[in-house]
Amino acid sequence: MKKIIGINPVTEVLKSDKNIEKLEIYKKVKKETIKNILNLASKKNIKVFYNDKRSENSQGVVAIISDFDYYVDLNAFLEKVLRKEKSKIVILDQVQDPRNFGAIIRSAECFGVDGIIIQDRNSVKVTETVVKSSTGAIEHMDIVKVTNISDTIDKLKKYGYMVYGAEANGECYYYEEKYPNKVCLVLGSEGNGMRKKVREHCDKIVKIHLNGKINSLNVSVAGGILLAEMSK
């Protein structure tokens, strides 16, 4: 874990592609002086914690940078998995919650997924919380960051992957499908599901049958159910 202290250093690191886990702000700092910092943190979905004590020489602002770097290049990842007769890939479309991400990594590893693809922006990154939530599974999982999810789906399809999206109003139930040797599962964000453009690039949209009064599942739970079926 690394700490970046001071208003200007924290502002600059927020503008970079560094993996920022959280901001710690002294609660008596005037909001006007850190308005830009709060806006940048909000855009990147970075959690902000307000403390009673002020860190020395920090101007009341500290960014906690994660040392974790588990990311691999898409082309290098594909070069490895395309040699396999059977392959499963998961794509997360702007999933935000680190605990969900960690739980998905854990399920993915248990069901033999080769790698998880995330977008390089508007998406949760690998943080200490993600690593802890994965209970060690991340050590055995390739995490791939890409610029464009839709383009990545098209690339996977060219290499023979059948791409399934998951939504409550899918065209068929997940257990009705006979899954091919090369399959990709796309899971949408907690609040909004898959974006329209991403959905349109999928080959098929599947759904899970629900009997209760609640009409949706947590994304990590849904992912586990679908991956279990795809692994049969």
Backbone as CSV, one residue per row, in Angstrom:
resi,resn,N_x,N_y,N_z,CA_x,CA_y,CA_z,C_x,C_y,C_z
1,MET,0.838,-1.190,0.000,0.000,0.000,0.000,0.878,1.246,0.000
2,LYS,0.511,2.214,-0.794,1.256,3.466,-0.866,0.325,4.629,-0.555
3,LYS,0.902,5.685,0.023,0.124,6.875,0.338,0.626,8.062,-0.472
4,ILE,-0.295,8.775,-1.084,0.001,10.037,-1.752,-0.658,11.125,-0.916
5,ILE,0.133,12.114,-0.479,-0.420,13.121,0.423,-0.368,14.516,-0.194
6,GLY,-1.328,15.354,0.190,-1.371,16.734,-0.279,-2.366,16.936,-1.410
7,ILE,-2.916,18.140,-1.478,-3.968,18.431,-2.452,-3.494,18.274,-3.890
8,ASN,-2.369,18.881,-4.241,-1.896,18.794,-5.632,-1.460,17.385,-6.029
9,PRO,-0.640,16.687,-5.209,-0.265,15.315,-5.563,-1.465,14.387,-5.716
10,VAL,-2.445,14.536,-4.824,-3.636,13.683,-4.901,-4.450,14.009,-6.151
11,THR,-4.536,15.296,-6.475,-5.255,15.696,-7.692,-4.627,15.064,-8.924
12,GLU,-3.295,15.095,-8.984,-2.590,14.543,-10.150,-2.733,13.029,-10.236
13,VAL,-2.657,12.356,-9.097,-2.774,10.898,-9.142,-4.189,10.480,-9.536
14,LEU,-5.177,11.306,-9.190,-6.554,11.027,-9.610,-6.725,11.158,-11.119
15,LYS,-5.886,11.965,-11.736,-5.949,12.148,-13.188,-5.210,11.038,-13.932
16,SER,-4.422,10.257,-13.215,-3.627,9.192,-13.830,-4.414,7.891,-13.870
17,ASP,-3.748,6.831,-14.338,-4.393,5.514,-14.379,-3.982,4.641,-13.195
18,LYS,-3.457,5.269,-12.155,-3.066,4.530,-10.960,-4.286,3.880,-10.309
19,ASN,-4.044,2.757,-9.665,-5.112,2.008,-9.005,-5.325,2.568,-7.594
20,ILE,-6.251,3.508,-7.458,-6.505,4.177,-6.185,-7.596,3.430,-5.431
21,GLU,-7.263,2.974,-4.243,-8.235,2.200,-3.467,-9.233,3.104,-2.752
22,LYS,-8.737,4.199,-2.164,-9.637,5.097,-1.425,-8.954,6.428,-1.156
23,LEU,-9.743,7.412,-0.764,-9.241,8.703,-0.290,-9.577,8.841,1.184
24,GLU,-8.631,9.403,1.933,-8.866,9.711,3.337,-8.764,11.222,3.504
25,ILE,-9.820,11.834,3.988,-9.878,13.295,4.083,-10.200,13.715,5.512
26,TYR,-9.431,14.665,5.996,-9.675,15.226,7.325,-11.001,15.964,7.291
27,LYS,-11.890,15.633,8.222,-13.270,16.116,8.141,-13.409,17.636,8.261
28,LYS,-12.372,18.328,8.774,-12.464,19.776,8.928,-11.901,20.550,7.727
29,VAL,-11.421,19.822,6.717,-10.943,20.488,5.499,-12.124,21.156,4.799
30,LYS,-11.923,22.385,4.344,-12.995,23.102,3.659,-13.313,22.426,2.330
31,LYS,-14.574,22.105,2.110,-14.995,21.395,0.902,-14.620,22.158,-0.371
32,GLU,-14.601,23.483,-0.286,-14.295,24.285,-1.471,-12.872,24.035,-1.963
33,THR,-11.941,23.780,-1.020,-10.537,23.582,-1.398,-10.298,22.210,-2.031
34,ILE,-11.214,21.275,-1.800,-11.029,19.928,-2.359,-12.158,19.556,-3.319
35,LYS,-12.851,20.561,-3.807,-13.984,20.322,-4.705,-13.564,19.512,-5.931
36,ASN,-12.434,19.870,-6.535,-11.954,19.162,-7.732,-11.604,17.713,-7.411
37,ILE,-10.985,17.510,-6.260,-10.624,16.155,-5.834,-11.870,15.286,-5.658
38,LEU,-12.872,15.832,-5.019,-14.115,15.077,-4.799,-14.821,14.757,-6.113
39,ASN,-14.774,15.697,-7.052,-15.390,15.458,-8.366,-14.668,14.345,-9.118
40,LEU,-13.323,14.391,-9.101,-12.534,13.361,-9.783,-12.766,11.990,-9.144
41,ALA,-12.818,11.962,-7.818,-13.050,10.700,-7.109,-14.423,10.131,-7.440
42,SER,-15.406,10.999,-7.531,-16.766,10.566,-7.861,-16.833,9.962,-9.258
43,LYS,-16.161,10.590,-10.219,-16.164,10.099,-11.600,-15.518,8.724,-11.712
44,LYS,-14.552,8.450,-10.836,-13.840,7.174,-10.885,-14.391,6.159,-9.879
45,ASN,-15.485,6.527,-9.216,-16.102,5.634,-8.227,-15.136,5.224,-7.120
46,ILE,-14.339,6.185,-6.670,-13.383,5.948,-5.592,-14.025,6.331,-4.263
47,LYS,-13.929,5.439,-3.301,-14.537,5.690,-1.998,-13.773,6.771,-1.239
48,VAL,-14.520,7.619,-0.529,-13.943,8.704,0.264,-14.311,8.491,1.728
49,PHE,-13.285,8.502,2.595,-13.494,8.348,4.034,-13.050,9.621,4.745
50,TYR,-13.854,10.072,5.686,-13.550,11.290,6.439,-13.048,10.907,7.832
51,ASN,-11.863,11.432,8.184,-11.215,11.089,9.444,-11.233,12.242,10.438
52,ASP,-11.180,11.877,11.718,-11.123,12.885,12.782,-9.715,13.453,12.944
53,LYS,-8.715,12.636,12.589,-7.324,13.067,12.742,-6.731,13.430,11.384
54,ARG,-5.856,14.416,11.408,-5.218,14.883,10.180,-3.808,14.317,10.078
55,SER,-3.489,13.671,8.962,-2.144,13.140,8.750,-1.154,14.290,8.597
56,GLU,0.044,14.093,9.103,1.066,15.138,9.079,1.435,15.529,7.647
57,ASN,1.507,16.832,7.391,1.914,17.392,6.090,1.024,16.963,4.927
58,SER,-0.198,16.585,5.211,-1.060,16.056,4.151,-2.049,17.066,3.596
59,GLN,-2.133,18.237,4.218,-3.185,19.210,3.893,-4.573,18.604,4.098
60,GLY,-4.608,17.524,4.846,-5.878,16.876,5.141,-6.387,15.943,4.063
61,VAL,-5.538,15.647,3.064,-5.967,14.798,1.943,-4.926,13.709,1.684
62,VAL,-5.365,12.455,1.687,-4.469,11.319,1.446,-5.128,10.351,0.466
63,ALA,-4.377,9.913,-0.537,-4.845,8.874,-1.466,-4.098,7.583,-1.163
64,ILE,-4.831,6.506,-1.041,-4.232,5.196,-0.801,-4.149,4.459,-2.135
65,ILE,-2.927,4.165,-2.546,-2.688,3.507,-3.833,-2.435,2.028,-3.610
66,SER,-3.134,1.206,-4.343,-2.945,-0.231,-4.227,-1.698,-0.675,-4.978
67,ASP,-0.968,-1.593,-4.364,0.223,-2.160,-5.006,-0.120,-3.315,-5.940
68,PHE,-1.366,-3.724,-5.924,-1.746,-4.913,-6.679,-1.746,-4.650,-8.181
69,ASP,-1.123,-5.545,-8.908,-1.096,-5.418,-10.364,-1.220,-6.809,-10.976
70,TYR,-2.444,-7.195,-11.265,-2.710,-8.539,-11.768,-3.085,-8.540,-13.250
71,TYR,-2.953,-7.398,-13.889,-3.499,-7.270,-15.234,-2.587,-7.860,-16.306
72,VAL,-3.211,-8.466,-17.310,-2.472,-9.007,-18.446,-3.022,-8.395,-19.731
73,ASP,-2.204,-8.397,-20.762,-2.588,-7.852,-22.065,-3.558,-8.802,-22.770
74,LEU,-4.544,-8.235,-23.460,-5.556,-9.054,-24.131,-4.934,-9.989,-25.153
75,ASN,-4.050,-9.485,-25.983,-3.453,-10.326,-27.029,-2.625,-11.460,-26.433
76,ALA,-1.890,-11.160,-25.366,-1.097,-12.200,-24.703,-2.014,-13.252,-24.078
77,PHE,-3.113,-12.793,-23.515,-4.095,-13.709,-22.922,-4.702,-14.620,-23.984
78,LEU,-5.111,-14.037,-25.111,-5.725,-14.829,-26.176,-4.739,-15.819,-26.783
79,GLU,-3.496,-15.409,-26.889,-2.473,-16.311,-27.438,-2.375,-17.579,-26.593
80,LYS,-2.590,-17.433,-25.309,-2.520,-18.577,-24.397,-3.780,-19.440,-24.464
81,VAL,-4.960,-18.806,-24.402,-6.195,-19.594,-24.299,-6.635,-20.188,-25.630
82,LEU,-6.234,-19.587,-26.743,-6.668,-20.105,-28.039,-6.042,-21.455,-28.365
83,ARG,-5.026,-21.834,-27.624,-4.408,-23.148,-27.816,-5.250,-24.262,-27.194
84,LYS,-6.179,-23.884,-26.339,-6.977,-24.869,-25.609,-8.201,-25.302,-26.407
85,GLU,-8.569,-26.558,-26.248,-9.763,-27.071,-26.931,-11.028,-26.496,-26.302
86,LYS,-11.019,-26.361,-24.971,-12.148,-25.783,-24.249,-11.693,-24.531,-23.511
87,SER,-12.545,-23.526,-23.532,-12.168,-22.264,-22.888,-13.407,-21.497,-22.438
88,LYS,-13.328,-20.941,-21.239,-14.403,-20.087,-20.717,-13.813,-18.745,-20.307
89,ILE,-14.493,-17.680,-20.704,-14.073,-16.318,-20.376,-15.265,-15.567,-19.794
90,VAL,-15.011,-14.725,-18.817,-16.049,-13.862,-18.248,-15.714,-12.411,-18.574
91,ILE,-16.722,-11.659,-18.999,-16.577,-10.215,-19.209,-17.491,-9.499,-18.225
92,LEU,-16.953,-8.520,-17.518,-17.744,-7.709,-16.595,-17.937,-6.331,-17.203
93,ASP,-19.194,-5.973,-17.422,-19.516,-4.681,-18.030,-19.816,-3.651,-16.943
94,GLN,-18.776,-2.986,-16.489,-18.861,-1.890,-15.516,-19.404,-2.315,-14.154
95,VAL,-19.035,-3.504,-13.708,-19.320,-3.914,-12.331,-18.539,-2.994,-11.392
96,GLN,-19.175,-2.523,-10.322,-18.582,-1.488,-9.476,-18.132,-1.975,-8.097
97,ASP,-18.795,-2.947,-7.545,-18.540,-3.334,-6.158,-17.343,-4.283,-6.046
98,PRO,-16.331,-3.927,-5.248,-15.143,-4.779,-5.145,-15.430,-6.154,-4.548
99,ARG,-16.406,-6.232,-3.663,-16.746,-7.543,-3.087,-17.418,-8.438,-4.122
100,ASN,-18.244,-7.856,-4.953,-18.825,-8.628,-6.052,-17.738,-9.116,-7.000
101,PHE,-16.802,-8.230,-7.318,-15.706,-8.602,-8.220,-14.917,-9.764,-7.628
102,GLY,-14.582,-9.659,-6.345,-13.831,-10.730,-5.699,-14.587,-12.044,-5.680
103,ALA,-15.897,-11.969,-5.406,-16.721,-13.186,-5.384,-16.821,-13.812,-6.772
104,ILE,-16.916,-12.977,-7.801,-16.968,-13.482,-9.181,-15.657,-14.164,-9.541
105,ILE,-14.540,-13.565,-9.135,-13.230,-14.180,-9.387,-13.169,-15.562,-8.736
106,ARG,-13.667,-15.649,-7.517,-13.659,-16.931,-6.795,-14.488,-17.982,-7.529
107,SER,-15.704,-17.630,-7.921,-16.558,-18.571,-8.660,-15.927,-18.951,-9.991
108,ALA,-15.378,-17.955,-10.674,-14.765,-18.198,-11.985,-13.620,-19.198,-11.877
109,GLU,-12.797,-19.050,-10.858,-11.674,-19.973,-10.682,-12.178,-21.377,-10.381
110,CYS,-13.209,-21.462,-9.545,-13.763,-22.773,-9.182,-14.334,-23.517,-10.386
111,PHE,-14.867,-22.778,-11.346,-15.507,-23.402,-12.505,-14.634,-23.372,-13.762
112,GLY,-13.345,-23.155,-13.587,-12.404,-23.325,-14.683,-12.363,-22.221,-15.712
113,VAL,-12.739,-21.014,-15.326,-12.663,-19.872,-16.250,-11.204,-19.492,-16.469
114,ASP,-10.861,-19.185,-17.710,-9.477,-18.846,-18.051,-9.100,-17.420,-17.668
115,GLY,-10.054,-16.504,-17.749,-9.734,-15.118,-17.440,-10.980,-14.261,-17.362
116,ILE,-10.835,-13.110,-16.712,-11.930,-12.150,-16.577,-11.509,-10.841,-17.226
117,ILE,-12.375,-10.329,-18.086,-12.089,-9.096,-18.821,-12.924,-7.963,-18.239
118,ILE,-12.259,-6.843,-17.939,-12.956,-5.660,-17.434,-12.570,-4.459,-18.287
119,GLN,-13.363,-3.410,-18.193,-13.056,-2.177,-18.919,-12.087,-1.334,-18.100
120,ASP,-11.229,-0.580,-18.784,-10.210,0.192,-18.073,-10.751,1.456,-17.416
121,ARG,-12.024,1.735,-17.572,-12.634,2.894,-16.913,-14.067,2.532,-16.505
122,ASN,-14.611,3.306,-15.573,-15.984,3.081,-15.091,-16.214,1.649,-14.621
123,SER,-15.185,1.080,-14.023,-15.269,-0.307,-13.570,-14.379,-0.482,-12.348
124,VAL,-14.779,-1.368,-11.452,-13.951,-1.646,-10.289,-12.618,-2.240,-10.736
125,LYS,-11.547,-1.834,-10.064,-10.217,-2.361,-10.355,-9.818,-3.344,-9.250
126,VAL,-8.651,-3.948,-9.391,-8.170,-4.876,-8.377,-7.654,-4.078,-7.179
127,THR,-8.304,-4.243,-6.046,-7.922,-3.570,-4.807,-7.726,-4.617,-3.716
128,GLU,-7.315,-4.162,-2.547,-7.141,-5.076,-1.421,-8.451,-5.789,-1.096
129,THR,-9.563,-5.072,-1.186,-10.875,-5.671,-0.922,-11.194,-6.768,-1.932
130,VAL,-10.881,-6.523,-3.197,-11.108,-7.527,-4.243,-10.275,-8.775,-3.969
131,VAL,-9.009,-8.565,-3.653,-8.111,-9.691,-3.384,-8.615,-10.509,-2.198
132,LYS,-9.020,-9.822,-1.131,-9.532,-10.523,0.051,-10.824,-11.270,-0.261
133,SER,-11.709,-10.645,-1.012,-13.003,-11.263,-1.337,-12.851,-12.483,-2.236
134,SER,-11.773,-12.506,-3.002,-11.545,-13.655,-3.895,-10.971,-14.847,-3.141
135,THR,-10.599,-14.639,-1.883,-10.014,-15.675,-1.010,-8.883,-16.451,-1.693
136,GLY,-8.025,-15.726,-2.372,-6.860,-16.341,-2.998,-7.046,-16.740,-4.443
137,ALA,-8.284,-16.751,-4.927,-8.550,-17.202,-6.300,-7.890,-16.304,-7.337
138,ILE,-7.707,-15.035,-7.010,-7.133,-14.106,-7.987,-5.703,-14.484,-8.356
139,GLU,-5.034,-15.218,-7.478,-3.667,-15.649,-7.770,-3.633,-16.650,-8.923
140,HIS,-4.785,-17.202,-9.261,-4.863,-18.207,-10.327,-5.743,-17.745,-11.484
141,MET,-5.991,-16.442,-11.558,-6.913,-15.915,-12.564,-6.285,-14.747,-13.313
142,ASP,-6.336,-14.805,-14.640,-5.892,-13.669,-15.448,-6.976,-12.596,-15.448
143,ILE,-6.598,-11.358,-15.159,-7.506,-10.216,-15.228,-7.035,-9.334,-16.377
144,VAL,-7.900,-9.133,-17.349,-7.538,-8.400,-18.568,-8.296,-7.077,-18.605
145,LYS,-7.575,-5.981,-18.782,-8.219,-4.673,-18.932,-8.249,-4.295,-20.409
146,VAL,-9.411,-3.856,-20.885,-9.552,-3.443,-22.287,-10.208,-2.069,-22.346
147,THR,-10.057,-1.422,-23.487,-10.636,-0.091,-23.674,-12.108,-0.167,-24.045
148,ASN,-12.462,-1.155,-24.868,-13.818,-1.227,-25.404,-14.366,-2.650,-25.289
149,ILE,-15.418,-2.822,-24.504,-16.002,-4.149,-24.289,-16.622,-4.702,-25.567
150,SER,-17.349,-3.879,-26.301,-18.025,-4.344,-27.521,-17.023,-4.838,-28.554
151,ASP,-15.937,-4.101,-28.733,-14.896,-4.522,-29.676,-14.263,-5.836,-29.229
152,THR,-14.091,-5.987,-27.934,-13.502,-7.218,-27.399,-14.418,-8.410,-27.644
153,ILE,-15.718,-8.210,-27.478,-16.683,-9.279,-27.764,-16.587,-9.698,-29.226
154,ASP,-16.535,-8.728,-30.115,-16.426,-9.039,-31.547,-15.151,-9.817,-31.846
155,LYS,-14.074,-9.468,-31.165,-12.800,-10.158,-31.368,-12.898,-11.607,-30.901
156,LEU,-13.530,-11.827,-29.764,-13.701,-13.186,-29.257,-14.564,-14.022,-30.195
157,LYS,-15.589,-13.412,-30.752,-16.463,-14.124,-31.689,-15.699,-14.555,-32.940
158,LYS,-14.781,-13.717,-33.392,-13.967,-14.067,-34.560,-13.091,-15.283,-34.282
159,TYR,-12.745,-15.459,-33.006,-11.916,-16.602,-32.620,-12.751,-17.817,-32.213
160,GLY,-14.045,-17.763,-32.480,-14.886,-18.937,-32.271,-15.625,-19.014,-30.953
161,TYR,-15.603,-17.954,-30.169,-16.334,-17.960,-28.901,-17.810,-17.628,-29.119
162,MET,-18.674,-18.361,-28.442,-20.095,-18.031,-28.376,-20.274,-17.140,-27.155
163,VAL,-20.842,-15.955,-27.359,-20.922,-14.966,-26.282,-22.352,-14.866,-25.750
164,TYR,-22.510,-15.172,-24.465,-23.812,-15.114,-23.801,-23.849,-13.941,-22.825
165,GLY,-24.890,-13.140,-22.930,-25.138,-12.112,-21.933,-26.163,-12.633,-20.944
166,ALA,-26.184,-12.069,-19.747,-27.138,-12.503,-18.726,-28.014,-11.335,-18.300
167,GLU,-29.330,-11.538,-18.419,-30.291,-10.509,-18.004,-31.597,-11.159,-17.570
168,ALA,-32.355,-10.452,-16.747,-33.617,-10.993,-16.233,-34.628,-11.258,-17.341
169,ASN,-34.569,-10.473,-18.416,-35.515,-10.644,-19.530,-34.863,-11.326,-20.727
170,GLY,-33.982,-12.268,-20.455,-33.302,-12.986,-21.527,-34.254,-13.776,-22.408
171,GLU,-33.771,-14.176,-23.564,-34.622,-14.865,-24.540,-34.849,-16.334,-24.207
172,CYS,-34.010,-16.914,-23.351,-34.202,-18.307,-22.952,-33.569,-18.528,-21.579
173,TYR,-33.967,-19.622,-20.923,-33.377,-19.944,-19.630,-31.993,-20.561,-19.830
174,TYR,-31.101,-20.260,-18.925,-29.697,-20.671,-19.065,-29.535,-22.184,-19.169
175,TYR,-30.418,-22.956,-18.522,-30.288,-24.411,-18.527,-30.831,-25.046,-19.805
176,GLU,-31.432,-24.249,-20.667,-31.943,-24.768,-21.936,-30.865,-24.805,-23.019
177,GLU,-29.753,-24.167,-22.742,-28.685,-24.061,-23.735,-27.719,-25.241,-23.670
178,LYS,-27.204,-25.599,-24.820,-26.100,-26.546,-24.887,-24.856,-25.723,-25.211
179,TYR,-24.008,-25.544,-24.235,-22.894,-24.614,-24.381,-21.732,-25.236,-25.147
180,PRO,-21.143,-24.477,-26.068,-20.029,-24.979,-26.876,-18.726,-25.017,-26.079
181,ASN,-17.678,-25.515,-26.713,-16.383,-25.623,-26.035,-15.770,-24.259,-25.719
182,LYS,-16.048,-23.280,-26.575,-15.508,-21.936,-26.340,-16.670,-20.994,-26.047
183,VAL,-16.729,-20.545,-24.810,-17.882,-19.755,-24.383,-17.426,-18.551,-23.563
184,CYS,-18.168,-17.462,-23.723,-17.899,-16.234,-22.979,-19.195,-15.777,-22.316
185,LEU,-19.125,-15.430,-21.038,-20.283,-14.944,-20.288,-20.090,-13.471,-19.954
186,VAL,-21.083,-12.647,-20.306,-21.038,-11.210,-20.017,-22.012,-10.899,-18.888
187,LEU,-21.500,-10.274,-17.832,-22.319,-9.873,-16.691,-22.324,-8.354,-16.586
188,GLY,-23.505,-7.772,-16.410,-23.626,-6.323,-16.344,-23.449,-5.772,-14.938
189,SER,-23.509,-4.467,-14.823,-23.295,-3.793,-13.541,-24.445,-4.049,-12.574
190,GLU,-24.176,-3.790,-11.291,-25.150,-4.071,-10.243,-26.462,-3.312,-10.441
191,GLY,-26.389,-2.069,-10.833,-27.596,-1.257,-10.925,-28.279,-1.271,-12.272
192,ASN,-27.487,-1.282,-13.333,-28.046,-1.085,-14.677,-27.946,-2.289,-15.601
193,GLY,-27.280,-3.340,-15.179,-27.098,-4.481,-16.072,-26.155,-4.148,-17.215
194,MET,-26.259,-4.896,-18.287,-25.415,-4.632,-19.451,-25.856,-3.362,-20.169
195,ARG,-24.899,-2.641,-20.695,-25.247,-1.499,-21.537,-25.843,-1.995,-22.855
196,LYS,-26.676,-1.181,-23.465,-27.404,-1.561,-24.672,-26.464,-2.033,-25.780
197,LYS,-25.386,-1.298,-26.001,-24.465,-1.653,-27.079,-23.788,-2.984,-26.808
198,VAL,-23.422,-3.215,-25.559,-22.791,-4.483,-25.188,-23.770,-5.633,-25.398
199,ARG,-25.011,-5.424,-24.974,-26.047,-6.447,-25.145,-26.215,-6.813,-26.611
200,GLU,-26.216,-5.819,-27.466,-26.424,-6.048,-28.900,-25.296,-6.849,-29.536
201,HIS,-24.122,-6.833,-28.939,-22.984,-7.572,-29.499,-22.940,-9.026,-29.032
202,CYS,-23.759,-9.379,-28.038,-23.805,-10.767,-27.561,-24.542,-11.647,-28.573
203,ASP,-24.185,-12.924,-28.619,-24.882,-13.866,-29.496,-26.261,-14.214,-28.952
204,LYS,-26.356,-14.325,-27.640,-27.611,-14.749,-27.027,-27.689,-14.212,-25.598
205,ILE,-28.914,-13.912,-25.153,-29.131,-13.439,-23.792,-29.898,-14.507,-23.017
206,VAL,-29.328,-14.960,-21.909,-29.972,-15.996,-21.101,-30.466,-15.401,-19.782
207,LYS,-31.406,-16.110,-19.166,-31.974,-15.645,-17.898,-32.037,-16.791,-16.901
208,ILE,-32.206,-16.424,-15.639,-32.317,-17.389,-14.547,-33.750,-17.375,-14.029
209,HIS,-34.322,-18.554,-13.848,-35.701,-18.643,-13.348,-35.734,-18.305,-11.861
210,LEU,-36.591,-17.357,-11.490,-36.731,-16.940,-10.096,-38.152,-17.212,-9.608
211,ASN,-38.272,-17.665,-8.361,-39.585,-17.981,-7.794,-40.034,-17.007,-6.711
212,GLY,-39.123,-16.194,-6.215,-39.437,-15.322,-5.088,-40.060,-14.001,-5.492
213,LYS,-40.242,-13.139,-4.505,-40.823,-11.824,-4.743,-39.779,-10.814,-5.219
214,ILE,-38.517,-11.083,-4.930,-37.435,-10.225,-5.415,-37.107,-10.643,-6.839
215,ASN,-37.025,-9.674,-7.745,-36.913,-10.022,-9.171,-35.496,-9.987,-9.720
216,SER,-34.499,-9.988,-8.840,-33.131,-9.984,-9.354,-32.181,-10.614,-8.349
217,LEU,-31.050,-11.097,-8.863,-30.005,-11.686,-8.034,-28.793,-10.766,-8.006
218,ASN,-28.015,-10.868,-6.939,-26.712,-10.218,-6.912,-25.882,-10.728,-8.084
219,VAL,-25.113,-9.845,-8.711,-24.376,-10.216,-9.924,-23.400,-11.363,-9.674
220,SER,-22.803,-11.414,-8.496,-21.859,-12.496,-8.218,-22.577,-13.831,-8.039
221,VAL,-23.769,-13.796,-7.455,-24.567,-15.020,-7.304,-25.028,-15.518,-8.672
222,ALA,-25.537,-14.604,-9.487,-25.973,-14.966,-10.841,-24.816,-15.550,-11.639
223,GLY,-23.659,-14.926,-11.527,-22.486,-15.421,-12.242,-22.124,-16.833,-11.834
224,GLY,-22.192,-17.126,-10.536,-21.876,-18.466,-10.057,-22.834,-19.515,-10.592
225,ILE,-24.123,-19.185,-10.618,-25.137,-20.112,-11.142,-24.876,-20.416,-12.617
226,LEU,-24.636,-19.380,-13.390,-24.437,-19.547,-14.832,-23.147,-20.296,-15.140
227,LEU,-22.082,-19.981,-14.417,-20.804,-20.653,-14.665,-20.868,-22.128,-14.285
228,ALA,-21.639,-22.444,-13.250,-21.802,-23.852,-12.869,-22.445,-24.642,-14.002
229,GLU,-23.453,-24.058,-14.640,-24.126,-24.720,-15.760,-23.208,-24.821,-16.968
230,MET,-22.465,-23.779,-17.239,-21.571,-23.772,-18.399,-20.413,-24.751,-18.238
231,SER,-20.159,-25.173,-17.007,-19.032,-26.067,-16.739,-19.414,-27.541,-16.764
232,LYS,-20.684,-27.836,-16.957,-21.123,-29.240,-16.968,-20.573,-29.986,-18.176
